[in-house]
Amino acid sequence: MGRSSRDKWDRIYADADWPVPARVVRENEHLLPSRGRALEVACGLGANALLLARRGLAVTAWDLSPVAVERLRRRAESEGLPLRAEVRDVTATPWPPEAWDVIVVSRFLDRSVCAAMRKALKPGGLLLYQTFVRDPVTPAGPSNPAYRLAENELLRLFSGLIVRAYREEGHCGDRCRGWRDEAYLVAQKPM
Ligand SMILES: C[S@@+](CC[C@H](N)C(=O)[O-])C[C@H]1O[C@@H](n2cnc3c(N)ncnc32)[C@H](O)[C@@H]1O
């Protein structure tokens, strides 16, 4: 991942407001374990990581942007949370195998790391993944279609995991209602 991408995100995060946790986490919080190790990948300001840490999980959060990581670090410190935020290019650094009870990804897609991500889950571990689809209803999200999911693609990228929840509404029915521009998957690694 190039320096220009890092600089772009650093500029965005310098004065960005704190985001809310992703829908995949909010709607499926009841599936999370009460303790263990959790990872947020490409965390940005780490709204998901903060939620996981507030629930008592020991959280690691990785992002390319030093500005985002520093802001997250300070926020976690001020709340006394068990959260370690690290600057890390997730495509360039090896992933430890069977290290995490929970992995969360929101609004980030790099297919080259999906196999490593699956291996990084402990047996019984839970993946919560949400990002933009290629055929949205509004223009929200990245302009490059490579960073968007094809129809049902999360299911294919993480085949072999046990699906616990999946949401992708597409253009079905009344497109003025519902949640259309993203898809989410909650899936568990077999024991
Ligand atoms: C659209 S933002 C999403 C941030 C956060 N997950 C959220 O939902 O608010 C995409 C994030 O991916 C990070 N990112 C992009 N490429 C990355 C890489 N190779 N390794 C780690 N982080 C990366 C960016 O720095 C940015 O924070």
The ligand as an SDF file (V2000), in Angstrom:
LIG
                    3D

 27 29  0  0  0  0  0  0  0  0999 V2000
  -13.2980    3.4850    4.4770 C   0  0  0  0  0  0  0  0  0  0  0  0
  -12.1050    3.4590    5.7740 S   0  0  0  0  0  0  0  0  0  0  0  0
  -12.9410    2.4560    6.9630 C   0  0  0  0  0  0  0  0  0  0  0  0
  -12.4500    2.6530    8.3570 C   0  0  0  0  0  0  0  0  0  0  0  0
  -13.2220    1.8770    9.4310 C   0  0  0  0  0  0  0  0  0  0  0  0
  -13.0960    0.4530    9.2450 N   0  0  0  0  0  0  0  0  0  0  0  0
  -14.6790    2.2880    9.4580 C   0  0  0  0  0  0  0  0  0  0  0  0
  -15.5460    1.5090    9.0580 O   0  0  0  0  0  0  0  0  0  0  0  0
  -14.9380    3.4310    9.8870 O   0  0  0  0  0  0  0  0  0  0  0  0
  -10.8500    2.3620    5.1130 C   0  0  0  0  0  0  0  0  0  0  0  0
   -9.6630    2.2100    6.0510 C   0  0  0  0  0  0  0  0  0  0  0  0
   -8.7730    1.2290    5.5350 O   0  0  0  0  0  0  0  0  0  0  0  0
   -7.4540    1.6200    5.8680 C   0  0  0  0  0  0  0  0  0  0  0  0
   -6.5510    0.8770    4.9830 N   0  0  0  0  0  0  0  0  0  0  0  0
   -6.5020    0.9230    3.6380 C   0  0  0  0  0  0  0  0  0  0  0  0
   -5.5680    0.0750    3.1870 N   0  0  0  0  0  0  0  0  0  0  0  0
   -5.0230   -0.5240    4.2780 C   0  0  0  0  0  0  0  0  0  0  0  0
   -4.0110   -1.4920    4.4630 C   0  0  0  0  0  0  0  0  0  0  0  0
   -3.3890   -2.0440    3.4190 N   0  0  0  0  0  0  0  0  0  0  0  0
   -3.6820   -1.8760    5.7140 N   0  0  0  0  0  0  0  0  0  0  0  0
   -4.3230   -1.3190    6.7840 C   0  0  0  0  0  0  0  0  0  0  0  0
   -5.2920   -0.4020    6.6680 N   0  0  0  0  0  0  0  0  0  0  0  0
   -5.6440   -0.0090    5.4280 C   0  0  0  0  0  0  0  0  0  0  0  0
   -7.4510    3.1270    5.6840 C   0  0  0  0  0  0  0  0  0  0  0  0
   -6.4040    3.7530    6.3500 O   0  0  0  0  0  0  0  0  0  0  0  0
   -8.8400    3.4850    6.2400 C   0  0  0  0  0  0  0  0  0  0  0  0
   -8.7620    3.7530    7.6130 O   0  0  0  0  0  0  0  0  0  0  0  0
  1  2  1  0
  2  3  1  0
  2 10  1  0
  3  4  1  0
  4  5  1  0
  5  6  1  0
  5  7  1  0
  7  8  2  0
  7  9  1  0
 10 11  1  0
 11 12  1  0
 11 26  1  0
 12 13  1  0
 13 14  1  0
 13 24  1  0
 14 15  1  0
 14 23  1  0
 15 16  2  0
 16 17  1  0
 17 18  1  0
 17 23  2  0
 18 19  1  0
 18 20  2  0
 20 21  1  0
 21 22  2  0
 22 23  1  0
 24 25  1  0
 24 26  1  0
 26 27  1  0
M  CHG  2   2   1   9  -1
M  END
$$$$
